[in-house]
């Protein structure tokens, strides 16, 4: 099993890795093209990118390799031979189960130790490439804006000498305002890069320069203007064309560059900060003196223990309200009130009554002040909430990366228990059918996993719910397929599903009867007449006891006798089986006209009377069932009448055969 699986696994892994690496290339190709990067730098980027793509390629490779391995065994009947010799499917899978456990363990350590370093290096290298200036390749006939602060137009270039003809340069280093733009026209020019690749040197010939000399306080209608003609003009422009590799320590501090210990440490520290800030905000919200009214105290005790905090509170009270809206008592008054004996508060103040007793001008003033203060408080705490959202986002990002350390290993195991049983069921090897099935399953997995990731990232779901969503969906599928494969169930047998839907919707089936080469029980005329007559009488009896037309309520409460219909169907099959021993081709052909009686559930859909009454009362459910049932019951009566007619025809054919 290992010899069969490992070569396929290595092949499919590198194929899948190449495919996802091409996806990475098409995604970031704009950041790489035209930068003049060395092949060693591009190769380094692709190496780190390949390492970061392993979590996507590994589950797909496991699924495809297991499908192909067991599909090949089933197609060559080797799996059937193993089962015939007493080897169960689980025993066949046991070496690969051990291998999958080792791969899952290796995937975990890869996610924890290798992937953070690879991701930090890849994103650092990619960001450095983005910051690099593009190779200086000025096109003909269009403005080139890749030089910071300059737009250059060249009508024609001489490839051999490097001369640029009919140049137009817009110098916008002082701003994009049209009054500040300097325009240079030149008949020709040359362009070169300094040896250290930090400056661009322009040598222009036979041209003019136009510039507005607008000062700080100059009137717009009277702007000084300068025009300069030159034969030779040299311009030195700062243009760093080197590849400057950024320090990767900044990326290592991000969530993509941390292992499990670092992620947990960051989550704990940010949670601690969020909790402390949240408690501070909560205390501020509770203790905020709305209209100089502090939180309610039932009584003020006189004594040393209570006087000190109250005195401290008095020291914190300002002499007047900062808004100047309501006067406040001074500290002396507060201290005098504190020194009074403790007085329990008997009743609470009814603010609605106080508010209603105010005169209209004061009522309006109080309401206006209340609205203004409420809005200020709302804006203040909304801003604080927005500030804390960044911390929550940091926690979610780190928690997502922490969950990814475990989901990859579990996904590999799930895909093995999907691919191996599925390959044993479909019994198709090679790259055809397994590849199609693998791609479809992986697309479903990717969509579910990406959906869960976005829900967790945006805070719509808990992080563990979003990150384990794909595993929770695919795990039952793996268990189901493994169970079916172990028990040799025809879970993917198309004929079984077609027969089920035929029985469900009452689709007619055609009876196929062929002449037997050897018969052990010859058809006798007397017995054939008795069998046909008994079948006709049974059909008439069933028709009489189960009328075609039933009202709406009787359809649900009475229904058809499905047990009697089952016995009638068995009698019909026995009759056809007996008459198929005939040597007359006309009799054999006529037997093919007998219908196949279907014992449909809709003939008597409810066994319990209360369920029948409930379905009859619920019109949206009962009415469609009644209409469908009327049609199918009518078809059943037509089939029974057809059987009676065929019995008569069959008796005539048997009589003619006997006369011969």
LINMOHU-V519406 format. One record per backbone hydrogen bond with DSSP energy under -1.0 kcal/mol. CO is the residue of the C=O (numbers start at 1). NH is the residue of the N-H. E is the energy in kcal/mol with one decimal. If there is no record, write none. Layout:
[[CO/NH/E] [CO/NH/E]]
This chain:
[[1/5/-2.3] [2/6/-2.6] [5/9/-2.8] [6/10/-2.6] [7/11/-2.2] [8/12/-2.8] [9/13/-2.4] [10/14/-2.0] [11/15/-2.0] [12/16/-2.7] [13/17/-2.5] [14/18/-2.1] [15/19/-2.1] [16/20/-2.4] [17/21/-1.8] [18/22/-1.9] [19/23/-1.6] [20/24/-1.8] [21/25/-2.1] [22/26/-2.4] [23/27/-1.5] [24/28/-1.9] [29/32/-1.0] [29/33/-2.2] [32/35/-1.1] [34/135/-3.2] [38/42/-2.0] [39/43/-2.8] [40/44/-2.0] [41/45/-2.2] [42/46/-2.4] [43/47/-2.0] [44/48/-2.2] [45/49/-2.5] [46/50/-2.4] [47/51/-1.7] [48/52/-2.0] [49/53/-1.3] [53/57/-2.1] [54/58/-2.9] [57/61/-2.3] [58/62/-2.3] [59/63/-2.3] [60/64/-2.6] [61/65/-2.7] [62/66/-2.2] [63/67/-2.1] [64/68/-2.5] [65/69/-2.6] [66/70/-2.2] [67/71/-2.1] [68/72/-2.5] [69/73/-1.9] [70/74/-2.2] [71/75/-2.5] [72/76/-2.0] [73/78/-1.7] [73/79/-1.6] [74/77/-1.0] [77/81/-1.6] [78/82/-2.1] [79/83/-2.2] [80/84/-2.4] [81/85/-1.5] [82/87/-2.6] [83/86/-1.4] [88/92/-1.8] [89/93/-2.3] [93/97/-2.3] [94/98/-2.1] [95/99/-2.0] [96/100/-2.7] [97/101/-2.0] [98/102/-2.0] [99/103/-2.6] [100/104/-2.7] [101/105/-2.2] [102/106/-2.6] [103/107/-2.6] [104/108/-1.9] [105/109/-2.1] [106/110/-2.3] [107/111/-2.5] [108/112/-2.0] [109/113/-2.7] [110/114/-1.0] [110/115/-3.0] [114/118/-2.4] [115/119/-3.1] [116/120/-2.2] [117/121/-2.4] [118/122/-2.6] [119/123/-2.6] [120/124/-1.9] [121/125/-2.5] [122/126/-2.8] [123/127/-2.3] [124/128/-2.1] [125/129/-2.0] [126/130/-2.0] [127/131/-1.7] [135/137/-1.3] [144/152/-2.1] [147/150/-2.1] [149/172/-2.6] [151/170/-2.8] [152/144/-2.9] [153/168/-2.2] [154/141/-3.0] [156/165/-2.9] [158/162/-2.4] [163/158/-2.7] [164/189/-1.6] [165/155/-1.4] [165/156/-1.3] [166/155/-1.1] [167/186/-2.2] [168/153/-2.8] [169/184/-2.6] [170/151/-1.8] [171/182/-2.1] [172/175/-1.1] [177/180/-1.8] [182/171/-3.4] [183/210/-3.1] [184/169/-3.0] [185/208/-2.1] [186/167/-2.1] [187/166/-2.9] [188/205/-2.7] [189/164/-3.1] [190/203/-2.5] [192/201/-3.0] [194/197/-1.6] [197/241/-3.2] [198/239/-2.0] [199/194/-2.5] [200/237/-3.1] [201/192/-2.1] [202/235/-2.6] [203/190/-2.3] [204/233/-2.5] [205/187/-1.4] [205/188/-1.3] [206/187/-1.9] [207/230/-2.8] [208/185/-3.1] [209/228/-2.8] [210/183/-2.4] [211/226/-2.7] [219/222/-1.4] [224/213/-2.8] [226/211/-2.0] [228/209/-3.1] [230/207/-2.3] [231/206/-1.8] [233/204/-3.4] [235/202/-3.1] [237/200/-3.8] [248/252/-1.9] [249/253/-1.1] [251/254/-1.2] [254/257/-1.3] [255/258/-1.0] [259/263/-2.6] [260/264/-2.6] [261/265/-2.1] [262/266/-2.3] [263/267/-2.6] [264/268/-2.6] [265/269/-2.3] [266/270/-2.6] [267/271/-2.5] [268/272/-2.3] [269/273/-2.2] [270/274/-2.8] [271/275/-2.7] [272/276/-2.3] [273/277/-2.7] [274/278/-2.8] [275/279/-2.5] [276/280/-2.1] [277/281/-2.8] [278/282/-2.5] [279/283/-2.6] [280/284/-2.3] [281/285/-2.3] [282/286/-2.3] [283/287/-2.7] [288/290/-1.4] [289/292/-1.6] [290/293/-1.5] [298/345/-1.9] [303/307/-2.0] [304/308/-1.3] [306/310/-1.5] [307/311/-2.6] [308/312/-2.4] [309/313/-2.3] [310/314/-2.3] [311/315/-2.1] [312/316/-1.4] [321/324/-1.0] [330/334/-1.8] [331/335/-2.5] [332/336/-2.1] [333/337/-2.3] [334/338/-2.0] [335/339/-1.8] [350/354/-2.0] [351/355/-2.8] [352/356/-2.2] [353/357/-1.3] [359/363/-2.9] [360/364/-2.4] [361/365/-2.2] [362/366/-2.8] [363/367/-2.2] [364/368/-2.5] [365/369/-2.4] [366/370/-2.4] [367/371/-2.4] [368/372/-2.4] [369/373/-2.5] [370/374/-2.4] [371/375/-2.4] [372/376/-2.3] [373/377/-2.6] [374/378/-2.5] [375/379/-2.7] [376/380/-2.5] [377/381/-2.4] [378/382/-2.3] [379/383/-2.3] [380/384/-1.9] [381/385/-2.1] [382/386/-2.4] [383/387/-2.1] [384/388/-1.9] [385/389/-1.3] [388/392/-2.2] [389/393/-2.6] [390/394/-2.2] [391/395/-2.3] [392/396/-2.5] [393/397/-2.6] [394/398/-2.2] [395/399/-2.5] [396/400/-2.7] [397/401/-2.1] [398/402/-1.9] [399/403/-2.3] [400/404/-1.9] [403/406/-1.5] [403/407/-2.0] [404/408/-1.2] [406/410/-1.8] [407/411/-2.5] [408/412/-2.0] [409/413/-1.6] [410/414/-2.4] [411/415/-2.7] [412/416/-1.6] [413/417/-2.0] [415/419/-3.0] [416/420/-2.6] [418/422/-1.6] [419/423/-2.6] [420/424/-1.9] [421/425/-1.7] [422/426/-2.7] [423/427/-1.8] [432/436/-1.9] [433/437/-2.5] [434/438/-2.6] [435/439/-2.5] [436/440/-2.3] [437/441/-2.6] [438/442/-2.7] [439/443/-2.3] [440/444/-2.1] [441/445/-2.6] [442/446/-3.0] [443/447/-2.6] [444/448/-2.4] [445/449/-2.9] [446/450/-2.8] [447/451/-2.3] [448/452/-2.5] [449/453/-2.3] [450/454/-2.2] [451/455/-2.3] [452/456/-2.2] [453/457/-2.7] [454/458/-2.4] [455/460/-1.7] [455/461/-1.6] [462/466/-2.2] [463/467/-2.4] [464/468/-1.5] [468/472/-2.3] [469/473/-1.8] [470/474/-2.4] [471/475/-2.2] [474/478/-2.2] [475/479/-2.4] [476/480/-2.6] [477/481/-2.6] [478/482/-2.2] [479/483/-2.3] [480/484/-2.4] [481/485/-2.5] [482/486/-2.2] [483/487/-1.8] [484/489/-2.7] [489/491/-1.8] [490/493/-1.1] [493/497/-1.4] [494/498/-2.3] [495/499/-2.6] [496/500/-1.8] [497/501/-2.3] [498/502/-2.2] [499/503/-2.4] [500/504/-2.3] [501/505/-2.5] [502/506/-1.1] [502/507/-1.6] [524/528/-2.6] [525/529/-2.4] [526/530/-2.2] [527/531/-2.7] [528/532/-2.5] [529/533/-2.7] [530/534/-2.4] [531/535/-2.0] [532/536/-2.3] [533/537/-2.5] [534/538/-2.0] [535/539/-2.0] [536/540/-2.4] [537/541/-2.5] [538/542/-2.1] [539/543/-2.2] [540/544/-2.3] [541/545/-1.9] [542/546/-1.7] [551/555/-1.9] [553/557/-2.4] [554/558/-2.3] [554/559/-1.7] [560/562/-1.1] [561/565/-1.7] [562/566/-2.1] [563/567/-2.1] [564/568/-2.3] [565/569/-2.3] [566/570/-2.0] [567/571/-2.2] [568/572/-2.3] [569/573/-2.2] [570/574/-2.3] [571/575/-2.2] [572/576/-2.4] [573/577/-2.4] [574/578/-2.1] [575/579/-2.5] [576/580/-1.4] [578/581/-1.5] [579/582/-1.7] [584/588/-1.8] [585/589/-2.6] [586/590/-2.3] [587/591/-1.9] [590/593/-1.7] [591/594/-1.4] [598/600/-1.4] [600/603/-1.2] [601/604/-1.1] [603/560/-2.1] [608/612/-1.6] [609/613/-2.4] [610/614/-2.2] [611/615/-2.4] [612/616/-2.1] [613/617/-2.0] [614/618/-2.1] [617/619/-1.3] [618/622/-3.4] [619/623/-2.4] [621/625/-1.3] [622/626/-2.6] [623/627/-2.3] [624/628/-2.5] [625/629/-3.0] [626/630/-2.3] [627/631/-1.6] [628/632/-2.3] [629/633/-2.7] [630/634/-1.9] [631/635/-2.0] [632/636/-1.9] [633/637/-2.2] [634/638/-2.1] [635/639/-2.1] [636/640/-2.3] [637/641/-2.5] [638/642/-2.1] [639/643/-2.1] [640/644/-2.0] [641/645/-2.1] [642/646/-2.6] [643/647/-2.2] [644/648/-1.5] [645/649/-1.9] [646/650/-2.8] [647/651/-2.2] [648/652/-1.9] [649/653/-2.2] [650/654/-2.4] [651/655/-2.4] [652/656/-2.3] [653/657/-2.2] [654/658/-2.1] [655/659/-2.2] [656/660/-1.5]]
